[in-house]
Amino acid sequence: MDDHKPIDTPDGPALETPGAGARRFEAPPSDLPITEAEAARLAGLAHNEHLKIASGYLRGGLADGLLKHATGAISEDDGQLVKFHGMYMQDDRDIRAERTKKKLEKAFSFMIRLRIAGGVVTPKQWLALDQIATTYANGTLRATTRQTFQYHGVIKSNLKRTMAAIDAVLLDTIAACGDVNRNVMAATNPAQAGAHKVAYQLAKDISDSLLPKTNAWREIWLDGERVVGGEEEFEPVYGKTYLPRKFKTVVAVPPSNEVDIFAHDLGFIAILDKKNKVTGWNVTVGGGMGMTHGESDTFPRTADVMGFCAPQDALKVAEAVMTVQRDWGNRKNRKNARLKYTIERFGLDAFRAEVENRIGKKLGSPKPFVFDGNGDRYGWVEGDDGRHHLTLYVPSGRIKDVEGGPQFLTGLRRIAEIHEGDFRLTGNQNVIIANVPAGKRAEIEALVDQYAMTKGAGALRRNSMACVALPTCGLALAESERYLPDLLTELEESLASHGLQDEEITIRSTGCPNGCARPFIAEIGLVGRGPERYHLYLGAAFDGSRLSKLYREDVTAAEIRGVLDPLFAAYAKDRQLGEHFGDFVIRAGFVSKTTNGPDFHERTGPLKAA
């Protein structure tokens, strides 16, 4: 204890590892002998903190729970720990009432999310993931808003088989969920091959560096042997308590903000020279989408641009930002535990100073950059290296075969069988068939046409996203993925009636306020409040740099078109040249401008009627 200096924080004393800026960070205080003072501090921590401490580095009772064949579930505490292994326990809520009436257990299954830094997979991996989906899951692959895949409907008895199959193609699910650094996103930038390569490598390096080192995943899911002397095992970065809450990192390459950099805890914005070479990174901190309805001390927040770092310092900066959050974050109240609240409490200047202290140097002033949007570029693009890339629009990221419609599952399987490049997932839930040689382009195109896969959609639809919500997500209050296509059809008709069918407008829907589809930085955001009821948010920036504002509370699904139609009419009539919808509704006085997180709740209604 003598080698560690206390830091006073609003949540009690934390402990700082000395010399952290000169080397890799050591275990935080939870790995040290606990004094009476420390025990008193631990007594005020959230339940999850005690759970992590007692888990034996994320083991808990998971191994024993898998052997309990009389139930399809695991214990409540293990349900928290299994998130660190990339899973959530869920049940089919469509049949919950029926099963309860028959006195049957809920139809439990597991959602499994992969860790795929930068969203890049090989054709061999694609084929393996396809086979897992049709063998152990519900027959679909879902591209997530975090540039990875997740499976739904995996029952407990198939968990270890599924994990073994994932491991066989050199992928895993470690830290895809839980209080850790989660899947690291990177810009796809098919037209900027060199910059993408650098961004992808940084994302992969951060992912590898900040990965939990516990052997629990291999022990539990792959029957690996426990490390000899396991009682002395420790996490060199995380310690026994890991992070106070989830931590999300992204890497962006302007002019595209497809990764929504301002919505995440930590971000790196590539600064390019005239030849598209990365000269360094602007560092962003403190973004986050989730909040709780009716609790004004929770709010979404856009990230601050903290400074600039040289390429060789980026990994050290990432580690420093995360470990400051590790030591300063709120471990008493999980609703206020994200980095965005840490920065609100301490201030950006104090946070930056501590990061600089840990890396042993000052950050530079942020460099100029420009984003032109946060959507994807559909269709064929030729990169500056002469390779070809095809971005497909995949509705809500659900890769499946639709009777009478697109055959994404079969079509992409056929492409993977002959593809010589790779596949990339985007942060908007779409798929890029990447690095296609010029001579292969026609063959890929023929398969896309044969299986009716979409190379684009209407302007509103191609800028849309939805979370899964019902029936599997236990947090969902309303429909999202299953509802959004019908709503889009209604709104497309409304836009067309005003001559706006070609206007690019972002629209996103979630079944609850956790914000998985990032609705609070969409120009039109729908956030579930209850069955067929949503809060309607307007006024975010088209490039994802500004939050929206609540326009109407508890709008029913049947009312949404009627509420938005007059706004579309006003936009068609009074917009300025090049003005985006989110900017217009602020200038026209329909909502006030949100300057940042705490300001999000300042006004809860339209400033004027449409």
ChimeraX attribute file (.defattr): number of C-alpha atoms within 10 A of each C-alpha:
attribute: neighborCount
match mode: 1-to-1
recipient: residues
	/A:1	11
	/A:2	5
	/A:3	9
	/A:4	13
	/A:5	13
	/A:6	15
	/A:7	13
	/A:8	11
	/A:9	16
	/A:10	13
	/A:11	15
	/A:12	17
	/A:13	16
	/A:14	21
	/A:15	18
	/A:16	22
	/A:17	18
	/A:18	14
	/A:19	14
	/A:20	18
	/A:21	19
	/A:22	12
	/A:23	11
	/A:24	14
	/A:25	21
	/A:26	19
	/A:27	19
	/A:28	24
	/A:29	21
	/A:30	17
	/A:31	18
	/A:32	12
	/A:33	10
	/A:34	13
	/A:35	10
	/A:36	9
	/A:37	9
	/A:38	16
	/A:39	11
	/A:40	12
	/A:41	15
	/A:42	17
	/A:43	12
	/A:44	15
	/A:45	16
	/A:46	15
	/A:47	14
	/A:48	19
	/A:49	23
	/A:50	15
	/A:51	18
	/A:52	22
	/A:53	17
	/A:54	14
	/A:55	18
	/A:56	17
	/A:57	24
	/A:58	26
	/A:59	22
	/A:60	21
	/A:61	17
	/A:62	20
	/A:63	15
	/A:64	11
	/A:65	16
	/A:66	19
	/A:67	12
	/A:68	13
	/A:69	10
	/A:70	6
	/A:71	14
	/A:72	19
	/A:73	23
	/A:74	20
	/A:75	12
	/A:76	9
	/A:77	16
	/A:78	20
	/A:79	18
	/A:80	22
	/A:81	26
	/A:82	24
	/A:83	23
	/A:84	23
	/A:85	25
	/A:86	23
	/A:87	26
	/A:88	22
	/A:89	27
	/A:90	23
	/A:91	23
	/A:92	18
	/A:93	18
	/A:94	12
	/A:95	12
	/A:96	16
	/A:97	13
	/A:98	12
	/A:99	15
	/A:100	12
	/A:101	8
	/A:102	8
	/A:103	9
	/A:104	11
	/A:105	13
	/A:106	19
	/A:107	19
	/A:108	20
	/A:109	23
	/A:110	23
	/A:111	21
	/A:112	25
	/A:113	26
	/A:114	25
	/A:115	23
	/A:116	25
	/A:117	25
	/A:118	29
	/A:119	29
	/A:120	21
	/A:121	18
	/A:122	17
	/A:123	21
	/A:124	14
	/A:125	19
	/A:126	20
	/A:127	18
	/A:128	16
	/A:129	24
	/A:130	20
	/A:131	17
	/A:132	22
	/A:133	23
	/A:134	13
	/A:135	14
	/A:136	18
	/A:137	24
	/A:138	15
	/A:139	18
	/A:140	22
	/A:141	23
	/A:142	21
	/A:143	26
	/A:144	27
	/A:145	24
	/A:146	28
	/A:147	29
	/A:148	26
	/A:149	23
	/A:150	22
	/A:151	23
	/A:152	24
	/A:153	22
	/A:154	22
	/A:155	21
	/A:156	21
	/A:157	15
	/A:158	15
	/A:159	20
	/A:160	15
	/A:161	16
	/A:162	22
	/A:163	21
	/A:164	17
	/A:165	18
	/A:166	18
	/A:167	15
	/A:168	12
	/A:169	15
	/A:170	9
	/A:171	17
	/A:172	21
	/A:173	24
	/A:174	26
	/A:175	26
	/A:176	27
	/A:177	25
	/A:178	23
	/A:179	24
	/A:180	25
	/A:181	26
	/A:182	26
	/A:183	30
	/A:184	29
	/A:185	33
	/A:186	34
	/A:187	33
	/A:188	30
	/A:189	25
	/A:190	27
	/A:191	19
	/A:192	19
	/A:193	19
	/A:194	18
	/A:195	24
	/A:196	24
	/A:197	16
	/A:198	19
	/A:199	27
	/A:200	23
	/A:201	16
	/A:202	23
	/A:203	27
	/A:204	19
	/A:205	16
	/A:206	23
	/A:207	23
	/A:208	13
	/A:209	17
	/A:210	20
	/A:211	19
	/A:212	24
	/A:213	18
	/A:214	19
	/A:215	17
	/A:216	24
	/A:217	24
	/A:218	18
	/A:219	15
	/A:220	19
	/A:221	19
	/A:222	15
	/A:223	13
	/A:224	12
	/A:225	11
	/A:226	12
	/A:227	13
	/A:228	8
	/A:229	7
	/A:230	12
	/A:231	9
	/A:232	8
	/A:233	17
	/A:234	19
	/A:235	19
	/A:236	17
	/A:237	22
	/A:238	27
	/A:239	23
	/A:240	26
	/A:241	26
	/A:242	26
	/A:243	27
	/A:244	26
	/A:245	23
	/A:246	20
	/A:247	25
	/A:248	23
	/A:249	27
	/A:250	30
	/A:251	31
	/A:252	29
	/A:253	29
	/A:254	20
	/A:255	16
	/A:256	20
	/A:257	26
	/A:258	27
	/A:259	28
	/A:260	27
	/A:261	31
	/A:262	27
	/A:263	31
	/A:264	24
	/A:265	28
	/A:266	30
	/A:267	31
	/A:268	28
	/A:269	26
	/A:270	28
	/A:271	23
	/A:272	18
	/A:273	10
	/A:274	6
	/A:275	9
	/A:276	17
	/A:277	15
	/A:278	20
	/A:279	12
	/A:280	20
	/A:281	27
	/A:282	25
	/A:283	27
	/A:284	27
	/A:285	28
	/A:286	29
	/A:287	29
	/A:288	29
	/A:289	25
	/A:290	21
	/A:291	19
	/A:292	14
	/A:293	15
	/A:294	8
	/A:295	10
	/A:296	13
	/A:297	13
	/A:298	19
	/A:299	25
	/A:300	30
	/A:301	30
	/A:302	27
	/A:303	26
	/A:304	20
	/A:305	20
	/A:306	21
	/A:307	18
	/A:308	23
	/A:309	24
	/A:310	15
	/A:311	14
	/A:312	10
	/A:313	15
	/A:314	21
	/A:315	18
	/A:316	22
	/A:317	23
	/A:318	20
	/A:319	22
	/A:320	23
	/A:321	24
	/A:322	26
	/A:323	25
	/A:324	18
	/A:325	25
	/A:326	27
	/A:327	22
	/A:328	28
	/A:329	28
	/A:330	26
	/A:331	25
	/A:332	20
	/A:333	16
	/A:334	17
	/A:335	17
	/A:336	19
	/A:337	20
	/A:338	27
	/A:339	30
	/A:340	27
	/A:341	25
	/A:342	21
	/A:343	22
	/A:344	14
	/A:345	16
	/A:346	13
	/A:347	11
	/A:348	17
	/A:349	11
	/A:350	12
	/A:351	21
	/A:352	20
	/A:353	13
	/A:354	15
	/A:355	25
	/A:356	17
	/A:357	16
	/A:358	25
	/A:359	23
	/A:360	14
	/A:361	13
	/A:362	14
	/A:363	20
	/A:364	14
	/A:365	13
	/A:366	17
	/A:367	17
	/A:368	8
	/A:369	13
	/A:370	12
	/A:371	16
	/A:372	13
	/A:373	19
	/A:374	24
	/A:375	23
	/A:376	25
	/A:377	20
	/A:378	19
	/A:379	14
	/A:380	19
	/A:381	17
	/A:382	18
	/A:383	17
	/A:384	13
	/A:385	12
	/A:386	14
	/A:387	18
	/A:388	22
	/A:389	27
	/A:390	25
	/A:391	24
	/A:392	25
	/A:393	24
	/A:394	24
	/A:395	21
	/A:396	26
	/A:397	26
	/A:398	20
	/A:399	25
	/A:400	20
	/A:401	17
	/A:402	11
	/A:403	7
	/A:404	7
	/A:405	11
	/A:406	20
	/A:407	20
	/A:408	23
	/A:409	21
	/A:410	15
	/A:411	21
	/A:412	25
	/A:413	19
	/A:414	16
	/A:415	20
	/A:416	21
	/A:417	12
	/A:418	12
	/A:419	23
	/A:420	16
	/A:421	18
	/A:422	19
	/A:423	25
	/A:424	25
	/A:425	30
	/A:426	29
	/A:427	30
	/A:428	28
	/A:429	28
	/A:430	26
	/A:431	24
	/A:432	24
	/A:433	24
	/A:434	26
	/A:435	24
	/A:436	21
	/A:437	15
	/A:438	12
	/A:439	9
	/A:440	15
	/A:441	17
	/A:442	12
	/A:443	12
	/A:444	21
	/A:445	15
	/A:446	12
	/A:447	15
	/A:448	22
	/A:449	13
	/A:450	12
	/A:451	18
	/A:452	16
	/A:453	21
	/A:454	19
	/A:455	18
	/A:456	16
	/A:457	14
	/A:458	14
	/A:459	16
	/A:460	20
	/A:461	23
	/A:462	24
	/A:463	19
	/A:464	25
	/A:465	31
	/A:466	30
	/A:467	27
	/A:468	23
	/A:469	23
	/A:470	20
	/A:471	19
	/A:472	20
	/A:473	20
	/A:474	14
	/A:475	13
	/A:476	24
	/A:477	21
	/A:478	23
	/A:479	27
	/A:480	28
	/A:481	22
	/A:482	15
	/A:483	17
	/A:484	23
	/A:485	16
	/A:486	11
	/A:487	16
	/A:488	17
	/A:489	14
	/A:490	14
	/A:491	21
	/A:492	19
	/A:493	16
	/A:494	20
	/A:495	20
	/A:496	13
	/A:497	13
	/A:498	16
	/A:499	13
	/A:500	19
	/A:501	17
	/A:502	12
	/A:503	15
	/A:504	18
	/A:505	22
	/A:506	29
	/A:507	26
	/A:508	27
	/A:509	32
	/A:510	30
	/A:511	31
	/A:512	27
	/A:513	26
	/A:514	21
	/A:515	24
	/A:516	22
	/A:517	30
	/A:518	27
	/A:519	32
	/A:520	37
	/A:521	34
	/A:522	31
	/A:523	27
	/A:524	24
	/A:525	29
	/A:526	29
	/A:527	31
	/A:528	26
	/A:529	22
	/A:530	16
	/A:531	13
	/A:532	18
	/A:533	22
	/A:534	26
	/A:535	21
	/A:536	26
	/A:537	28
	/A:538	30
	/A:539	30
	/A:540	28
	/A:541	22
	/A:542	24
	/A:543	24
	/A:544	27
	/A:545	21
	/A:546	26
	/A:547	29
	/A:548	29
	/A:549	30
	/A:550	23
	/A:551	23
	/A:552	16
	/A:553	16
	/A:554	15
	/A:555	19
	/A:556	17
	/A:557	17
	/A:558	11
	/A:559	12
	/A:560	19
	/A:561	17
	/A:562	13
	/A:563	16
	/A:564	16
	/A:565	18
	/A:566	15
	/A:567	18
	/A:568	21
	/A:569	17
	/A:570	15
	/A:571	19
	/A:572	16
	/A:573	10
	/A:574	11
	/A:575	16
	/A:576	11
	/A:577	6
	/A:578	6
	/A:579	13
	/A:580	21
	/A:581	25
	/A:582	24
	/A:583	20
	/A:584	19
	/A:585	24
	/A:586	19
	/A:587	15
	/A:588	17
	/A:589	14
	/A:590	20
	/A:591	26
	/A:592	23
	/A:593	23
	/A:594	21
	/A:595	13
	/A:596	19
	/A:597	24
	/A:598	16
	/A:599	16
	/A:600	22
	/A:601	19
	/A:602	14
	/A:603	15
	/A:604	15
	/A:605	18
	/A:606	19
	/A:607	14
	/A:608	10
	/A:609	11
	/A:610	16
